[in-house]
Structures are given as C-alpha cells and as structure tokens.
Amino acid sequence: MTDTEPKQMQIVDSYLALNALREVGYRNTATAIAELVDNSIEAEADDIFIITQSQMEQGKKNLSYRVKQIAVLDNGDGMAPDDLANCLSLGWGTRLDTRQGLGRFGFGLKGASISQARKIEVYSWQSDKCYRTYLDLDEVRDNKQQLLHPAEVCKTPRLYSEREEFRELINNKSGTLVVWSKLDGIDFTRPNTLLNRMNKELCRLYRHFLDDDDTYGRKRNIVMCDYDLGKSKIKNFTKLAANDPLYLLEPSNAPGTDGKATNVPFEKPYSIDVKYAPGKSSKIEIRLSIAKPGIQALSGNSVLGKHYGQNAGISFVRAGREIDFGPFGFIHPSEPRNRWWGLKSDFLLNSTNYLELRTISNKFVVFGS
C-alpha cells in the first residue's frame, strides 16, 4: 500500500458493535433468561435449573447480599465441539433453515447474554467429555479477543459437579451449562427480588411446559434457586408452576386454589385468518375463558382477585411459548370486570418469524376492536 492509497477499515468494530447490540430487544432479565430456557427446551431437556450465585459485598455504606453470577443448567442434548465453538457467533445457529420451534435467527443466546453480562461461558457435554468456550467483552475491548475461542476440553465447575442438587444433571450423558458473570445489565442485584420477578414472568411464558397437559408442550421441570457462595448453601429452591391467564391449566400457581382451574371455557375455540402483509396470512386459534361465579364473588381485592388483575390482557402463543402479552389498547386492565375473563391467541402455523408475529398481533387487535 502506498501513502496515496486510502487506508482500509474494518466493516465493524467488534467491541462497538457488541456494545450496541447489548441494548437491543430485552425488556428485563426474565426475557433474556427465557432465550436460554428456549434453547434448553429445543434441546429436549427434561430438567432446567436457573441458578443465581450470590455473596455479601461491601457497598458504599454497608454490606449487602448481591448476585454475582447467573447460570442455566440443563440435561438436554448438549452440543458437539464444533457447534459449541460457533455458538457465540452472531447469526450462527443450528435451526436457521427451519421455521419450526421456538427460534431460528442465531441471536438468542448471544444477544440475551451480552444484554445482561460482560462475560459468557458455555459448557456442554455429550458422552463423557465436557467442552468449554467463552466470550469476554473486556477482552474484546482490550483487543485480547477478536476471534471466537475454540471449544476446549474441560471439567465442569466444581460448584455444580460437587453439589447434590446439580450432580444428577451434570452426570447426565449430555447437557449444557451457560454462566453469566461480570453482571452489569440485570434488573436487580438482590437475589430474592430478581428471582421473584423472574418467577412471575417465566411461569406465564412457559405455562404450557409446566402443566399436566402435553397438548401444546411436553412438561418440563424448571427450577430456580440461589447459591450462597459465602455459606456454600442453596437457598430459595423454587419449582415453577403454570401461571395461566385463562386459569384453565393444572396445576397452576394461582393462590388459594390448590392448583385447580378456576375458569371455564367460554364457547368453543375458533380460528381465523389474519392478513398481515400482501399475499401473507396466518391462521390463529382463539380461546376464551371466564371465571367461575364463586371466584368472581371473591372480589378484586382478594389475594386471588389481585392475581387475576395482574393477568388482565391478551396472550399470544407460538409453539407452546408465549411471545407477547398485554392489553394492546384493546382492553383496560383498570376496569375490574376485565380481570375475570381471559383470551389466548395461538399461532397454528410455524411459518412466521418473530417480527411477523408482532405485526400479526397488532393486526389481530385492530381486527378485534
């Protein structure tokens, strides 16, 4: 190159691009964690553990108990070394050519992880060998990491291999462990608050994988807990139960119901075609329910009535997983009568992508109004 020739520049600065992507698409820590749970479900995991690791830490004024790491551990199919080596590459995925299932764009694991943490480690095993790869944004910033690390043979972290609560999953013939550290994007640093908020949202997102009816999704065991690093003790061990806005699924986490359904179906389900773009339409199945008279008589100020109030909205579901929920300007949650009925819209064809689903959701609300 001569002095007169223009200097060639990178198309993308890795660190600036990753920092920009950190701000994309995740409302909260629960929706980010959900991307990892999606992967576990797609990998046919029966058991999925969401684990915070916490310890006492000196703040500006006093000591406080704070989350230091978050991990998702499953006993799914695991990844071969070549797949593991590529799993942190943006745009890479094993389901890019299919429109079936929960995701297909090769962004979920990476995008969700970097939105919450500056370091992501992924361990995966098949048969008797465990491999590891990682991405550290600080190393990218300092030009210490510009290429993906190859998958290297390793041992699983002692915290998981030595704890009785996790050992069965670690010793399973296959599985995956994703660990987030250098946390700087999580909603709350106190584990109790963070886990409670995640519980509230995840129980609704995955309700069809938590109930006893396998029509929409095979039942999985999803557990959340906190590990006290200072005391080497498991705390707040919680098994997720279905939070169904239609209050038809069993068992559910609705308070004071013994997990029983408290609504009844309102008429029969029906389907409609919603056109969302020229020449494109999607078939949607509509289900409605209404609370039993005895439940409505409890009033909105009862514990169960307040639970109903938090579930006032329209739920859009694809492949058994909720992809959107809210009033959409169609109902008014503050109107007490609106809490006693539920409406769920299931996308029956897996031929649409997420942006198209959002468009269909909006078109459906306009159609319904």
C-alpha positions as CSV (number, residue, x, y, z in Angstrom):
1,M,0.0,0.0,0.0
2,T,1.4,3.4,-0.9
3,D,0.9,6.6,1.0
4,T,-1.7,7.8,-1.6
5,E,-3.9,4.7,-1.3
6,P,-6.8,5.0,1.2
7,K,-6.5,3.1,4.4
8,Q,-8.7,0.1,4.6
9,M,-11.0,0.0,7.7
10,Q,-12.9,-2.8,9.4
11,I,-16.6,-3.1,8.4
12,V,-17.5,-3.5,12.0
13,D,-15.6,-2.7,15.2
14,S,-16.2,-5.8,17.3
15,Y,-16.4,-4.0,20.6
16,L,-18.6,-1.1,19.5
17,A,-20.9,-3.5,17.6
18,L,-21.3,-5.8,20.7
19,N,-22.0,-2.8,22.9
20,A,-24.7,-1.5,20.5
21,L,-26.3,-5.0,20.4
22,R,-26.4,-5.0,24.3
23,E,-29.2,-2.5,24.1
24,V,-31.4,-4.5,21.7
25,G,-34.6,-6.3,22.4
26,Y,-34.8,-7.5,26.0
27,R,-37.3,-5.8,28.4
28,N,-35.8,-7.4,31.5
29,T,-33.6,-10.2,32.9
30,A,-36.5,-12.7,32.7
31,T,-36.9,-12.2,28.9
32,A,-33.2,-12.6,28.5
33,I,-33.1,-15.8,30.6
34,A,-36.0,-17.0,28.6
35,E,-33.8,-17.2,25.5
36,L,-31.6,-19.8,27.3
37,V,-34.7,-21.7,28.5
38,D,-35.9,-21.8,24.9
39,N,-32.6,-23.4,23.9
40,S,-32.9,-26.0,26.7
41,I,-36.4,-26.9,25.6
42,E,-35.3,-27.2,22.0
43,A,-32.5,-29.5,23.2
44,E,-35.2,-31.8,24.7
45,A,-34.1,-31.1,28.3
46,D,-36.4,-32.6,30.9
47,D,-34.8,-30.6,33.8
48,I,-33.7,-26.9,33.6
49,F,-32.2,-25.1,36.6
50,I,-31.9,-21.3,36.8
51,I,-29.2,-20.5,39.4
52,T,-28.1,-17.2,40.9
53,Q,-24.8,-17.2,42.8
54,S,-24.6,-14.5,45.4
55,Q,-22.4,-13.3,48.2
56,M,-22.0,-10.5,50.7
57,E,-20.4,-7.4,49.2
58,Q,-19.2,-4.1,50.6
59,G,-21.3,-1.2,49.2
60,K,-20.8,2.5,49.7
61,K,-22.3,2.4,53.1
62,N,-22.7,-1.2,54.3
63,L,-22.6,-4.9,53.3
64,S,-25.3,-6.2,51.1
65,Y,-26.1,-9.7,49.6
66,R,-25.8,-9.4,45.8
67,V,-26.0,-11.6,42.7
68,K,-22.5,-12.3,41.2
69,Q,-23.3,-14.9,38.6
70,I,-26.4,-16.4,36.9
71,A,-26.4,-19.8,35.3
72,V,-28.8,-22.0,33.3
73,L,-28.1,-25.8,33.6
74,D,-30.0,-28.5,31.7
75,N,-29.8,-32.2,30.8
76,G,-30.6,-31.7,27.1
77,D,-28.8,-33.0,24.1
78,G,-25.7,-30.9,24.6
79,M,-23.5,-29.6,21.7
80,A,-20.8,-31.2,19.7
81,P,-17.4,-29.4,20.0
82,D,-17.8,-27.8,16.5
83,D,-21.2,-26.4,17.4
84,L,-20.0,-25.2,20.8
85,A,-17.1,-23.4,19.1
86,N,-19.6,-21.5,17.0
87,C,-22.4,-21.0,19.5
88,L,-21.3,-17.4,20.5
89,S,-21.0,-16.3,16.9
90,L,-23.7,-13.7,16.0
91,G,-26.0,-15.0,13.3
92,W,-24.9,-18.6,13.7
93,G,-27.4,-21.2,14.8
94,T,-28.4,-24.9,14.3
95,R,-32.0,-24.0,13.3
96,L,-31.5,-21.3,10.7
97,D,-33.2,-23.3,8.0
98,T,-36.4,-24.2,9.9
99,R,-39.4,-22.2,11.0
100,Q,-40.5,-24.9,13.5
101,G,-40.0,-24.5,17.2
102,L,-39.1,-21.5,19.4
103,G,-36.3,-19.7,17.5
104,R,-34.2,-19.7,14.4
105,F,-32.1,-16.5,13.9
106,G,-28.9,-17.4,15.7
107,F,-29.1,-14.4,18.1
108,G,-30.9,-15.5,21.2
109,L,-28.0,-17.0,23.3
110,K,-25.6,-14.2,22.4
111,G,-27.9,-11.3,22.4
112,A,-29.6,-12.3,25.6
113,S,-26.3,-13.0,27.4
114,I,-24.5,-9.8,26.4
115,S,-27.5,-7.7,27.4
116,Q,-27.0,-8.8,31.0
117,A,-23.4,-9.7,31.4
118,R,-19.9,-8.9,30.2
119,K,-18.6,-12.4,30.3
120,I,-20.4,-15.5,29.0
121,E,-19.1,-19.1,29.5
122,V,-20.7,-22.1,27.8
123,Y,-20.0,-25.7,28.9
124,S,-21.5,-28.6,27.0
125,W,-21.0,-32.3,27.1
126,Q,-22.0,-35.4,25.2
127,S,-21.0,-38.9,26.5
128,D,-18.1,-38.5,28.9
129,K,-16.4,-35.3,27.6
130,C,-17.1,-31.7,28.6
131,Y,-16.0,-28.7,26.4
132,R,-16.0,-25.0,27.1
133,T,-15.9,-21.8,25.2
134,Y,-16.4,-18.2,26.3
135,L,-16.8,-14.5,25.3
136,D,-15.4,-11.7,27.4
137,L,-16.3,-8.2,26.4
138,D,-13.5,-6.7,28.4
139,E,-11.0,-8.9,26.4
140,V,-12.7,-7.7,23.1
141,R,-12.3,-4.1,24.2
142,D,-8.6,-4.6,25.0
143,N,-8.0,-6.5,21.7
144,K,-7.2,-9.7,23.6
145,Q,-10.2,-11.5,22.0
146,Q,-11.1,-10.7,18.4
147,L,-11.8,-14.3,17.3
148,L,-14.0,-16.9,18.8
149,H,-12.3,-19.3,21.2
150,P,-12.2,-22.9,20.1
151,A,-14.0,-25.4,22.3
152,E,-11.6,-26.9,24.8
153,V,-11.8,-30.0,26.9
154,C,-12.5,-29.0,30.5
155,K,-14.1,-30.1,33.8
156,T,-17.4,-28.7,34.8
157,P,-17.2,-26.0,37.5
158,R,-16.9,-27.6,41.0
159,L,-19.9,-25.7,42.3
160,Y,-22.1,-27.8,40.0
161,S,-20.3,-31.1,39.9
162,E,-20.0,-31.3,43.7
163,R,-23.5,-30.2,44.8
164,E,-26.0,-32.9,45.2
165,E,-28.8,-30.7,43.8
166,F,-27.0,-30.3,40.5
167,R,-24.9,-33.5,40.3
168,E,-27.6,-35.6,38.6
169,L,-27.8,-33.1,35.7
170,I,-24.0,-32.7,35.4
171,N,-23.7,-36.5,35.4
172,N,-26.3,-36.9,32.7
173,K,-24.9,-38.3,29.4
174,S,-25.5,-34.9,27.8
175,G,-26.3,-31.3,28.8
176,T,-25.3,-27.6,28.7
177,L,-24.4,-25.0,31.3
178,V,-24.4,-21.3,30.5
179,V,-22.8,-19.0,33.1
180,W,-23.1,-15.2,33.1
181,S,-20.6,-13.2,35.1
182,K,-19.5,-9.5,35.3
183,L,-23.2,-8.7,35.5
184,D,-24.0,-5.1,34.7
185,G,-27.4,-5.3,33.0
186,I,-29.6,-7.3,35.4
187,D,-32.7,-5.7,36.8
188,F,-32.0,-6.3,40.5
189,T,-28.8,-7.2,42.4
190,R,-30.7,-8.7,45.3
191,P,-31.3,-12.4,44.5
192,N,-34.7,-12.6,46.2
193,T,-36.1,-9.7,44.3
194,L,-34.5,-10.9,41.0
195,L,-35.8,-14.5,41.4
196,N,-39.3,-13.3,42.4
197,R,-39.6,-11.1,39.3
198,M,-38.3,-13.8,37.0
199,N,-40.6,-16.4,38.6
200,K,-43.6,-14.1,37.9
201,E,-42.8,-13.8,34.2
202,L,-41.4,-17.2,33.4
203,C,-44.3,-19.0,34.9
204,R,-46.6,-17.3,32.4
205,L,-44.2,-17.6,29.4
206,Y,-43.7,-21.4,29.8
207,R,-47.1,-22.3,31.3
208,H,-47.7,-25.0,28.6
209,F,-44.4,-26.7,29.6
210,L,-45.3,-26.6,33.3
211,D,-48.8,-28.0,33.4
212,D,-50.0,-31.6,33.1
213,D,-51.5,-31.3,29.6
214,D,-48.9,-32.0,26.9
215,T,-51.1,-30.8,24.0
216,Y,-49.1,-27.6,23.5
217,G,-45.7,-28.5,25.1
218,R,-44.2,-31.5,26.9
219,K,-43.9,-31.0,30.6
220,R,-40.5,-29.9,31.9
221,N,-39.1,-29.4,35.4
222,I,-37.9,-25.8,35.6
223,V,-36.4,-24.8,38.9
224,M,-34.9,-21.6,40.3
225,C,-32.6,-21.2,43.3
226,D,-29.9,-19.1,44.8
227,Y,-26.5,-20.4,45.9
228,D,-24.8,-18.5,48.8
229,L,-21.1,-18.5,47.9
230,G,-20.1,-17.5,51.4
231,K,-22.0,-20.2,53.2
232,S,-21.9,-22.8,50.4
233,K,-25.7,-23.2,50.8
234,I,-28.6,-23.5,48.4
235,K,-31.5,-21.0,49.2
236,N,-34.9,-20.3,47.8
237,F,-35.3,-23.5,45.9
238,T,-38.5,-23.0,43.9
239,K,-40.1,-25.2,41.3
240,L,-42.0,-23.2,38.7
241,A,-45.7,-23.8,38.2
242,A,-48.0,-22.6,35.4
243,N,-49.4,-19.0,35.5
244,D,-52.2,-19.2,33.1
245,P,-54.1,-16.0,32.2
246,L,-57.0,-18.3,31.1
247,Y,-56.9,-20.1,34.5
248,L,-57.7,-23.4,32.8
249,L,-54.3,-25.2,33.2
250,E,-53.5,-27.5,36.1
251,P,-51.5,-27.4,38.3
252,S,-51.3,-23.6,38.4
253,N,-49.6,-21.2,40.8
254,A,-52.9,-19.2,41.4
255,P,-53.0,-18.6,45.2
256,G,-55.6,-20.5,47.3
257,T,-56.7,-22.8,44.5
258,D,-54.7,-26.0,45.3
259,G,-53.5,-25.7,41.7
260,K,-57.0,-26.3,40.3
261,A,-58.6,-24.5,37.4
262,T,-60.8,-21.6,38.4
263,N,-62.2,-20.6,35.0
264,V,-64.3,-22.4,32.5
265,P,-64.0,-22.2,28.7
266,F,-66.2,-19.5,27.1
267,E,-67.8,-21.1,24.0
268,K,-65.6,-23.3,21.7
269,P,-62.2,-22.3,20.3
270,Y,-62.3,-20.9,16.8
271,S,-59.8,-20.0,14.2
272,I,-59.4,-17.0,11.8
273,D,-57.0,-16.0,9.1
274,V,-55.3,-12.7,9.7
275,K,-53.7,-10.9,6.7
276,Y,-50.6,-9.1,7.8
277,A,-48.8,-8.3,4.5
278,P,-49.6,-8.5,0.8
279,G,-50.2,-12.2,0.0
280,K,-49.4,-13.3,3.5
281,S,-51.8,-14.5,6.3
282,S,-51.6,-16.6,9.4
283,K,-54.1,-18.9,11.0
284,I,-54.8,-18.0,14.6
285,E,-56.8,-20.1,17.1
286,I,-58.8,-18.1,19.6
287,R,-59.6,-19.4,23.1
288,L,-61.6,-17.5,25.7
289,S,-62.4,-18.3,29.3
290,I,-64.4,-16.7,32.2
291,A,-64.0,-17.1,35.9
292,K,-66.5,-19.2,37.8
293,P,-69.2,-17.2,39.6
294,G,-67.8,-18.2,43.0
295,I,-64.4,-16.9,42.0
296,Q,-65.8,-13.6,40.8
297,A,-67.6,-13.3,44.1
298,L,-64.3,-13.1,45.9
299,S,-63.8,-9.6,44.5
300,G,-60.7,-8.0,43.0
301,N,-59.3,-7.1,46.5
302,S,-58.9,-10.7,47.4
303,V,-55.5,-12.4,47.0
304,L,-56.7,-14.4,44.1
305,G,-58.5,-11.4,42.7
306,K,-55.2,-9.4,42.6
307,H,-53.6,-12.4,40.9
308,Y,-56.3,-12.1,38.2
309,G,-55.7,-8.4,37.9
310,Q,-52.0,-9.0,37.1
311,N,-53.1,-11.3,34.3
312,A,-55.6,-9.0,32.6
313,G,-54.5,-8.9,29.0
314,I,-54.3,-10.8,25.7
315,S,-51.8,-13.6,25.4
316,F,-50.2,-14.6,22.1
317,V,-48.6,-18.0,22.0
318,R,-46.4,-19.8,19.4
319,A,-45.1,-23.4,19.7
320,G,-46.5,-23.5,23.3
321,R,-44.5,-20.5,24.4
322,E,-45.9,-17.0,25.0
323,I,-44.4,-14.5,22.7
324,D,-46.4,-11.4,23.7
325,F,-48.8,-10.3,26.3
326,G,-50.6,-7.1,27.2
327,P,-53.7,-5.0,26.8
328,F,-52.6,-3.7,23.3
329,G,-55.0,-0.8,23.8
330,F,-57.9,-3.3,23.4
331,I,-58.8,-3.7,27.0
332,H,-58.4,-1.6,30.1
333,P,-56.8,-3.5,33.0
334,S,-58.0,-0.9,35.4
335,E,-61.6,-1.9,34.6
336,P,-62.4,-4.6,37.4
337,R,-64.6,-6.7,35.1
338,N,-61.8,-7.3,32.6
339,R,-59.8,-9.4,35.1
340,W,-62.4,-12.1,35.1
341,W,-62.1,-13.2,31.5
342,G,-59.1,-14.4,29.5
343,L,-58.2,-14.5,25.8
344,K,-55.4,-16.5,24.2
345,S,-54.3,-16.5,20.6
346,D,-52.3,-19.5,19.3
347,F,-50.4,-19.3,16.0
348,L,-51.3,-22.6,14.5
349,L,-48.7,-22.4,11.7
350,N,-45.0,-22.1,12.4
351,S,-44.4,-20.3,9.2
352,T,-43.8,-16.8,10.5
353,N,-40.9,-15.1,12.2
354,Y,-41.0,-13.0,15.3
355,L,-41.3,-9.6,13.6
356,E,-44.2,-11.0,11.5
357,L,-45.8,-12.4,14.7
358,R,-45.7,-8.9,16.3
359,T,-47.3,-7.5,13.1
360,I,-50.0,-10.2,13.2
361,S,-50.6,-9.4,16.9
362,N,-51.2,-5.8,16.1
363,K,-53.4,-6.6,13.1
364,F,-55.4,-9.0,15.3
365,V,-56.0,-6.4,17.9
366,V,-57.2,-3.9,15.2
367,F,-59.4,-6.7,13.8
368,G,-60.9,-7.5,17.2
369,S,-61.6,-3.9,18.0
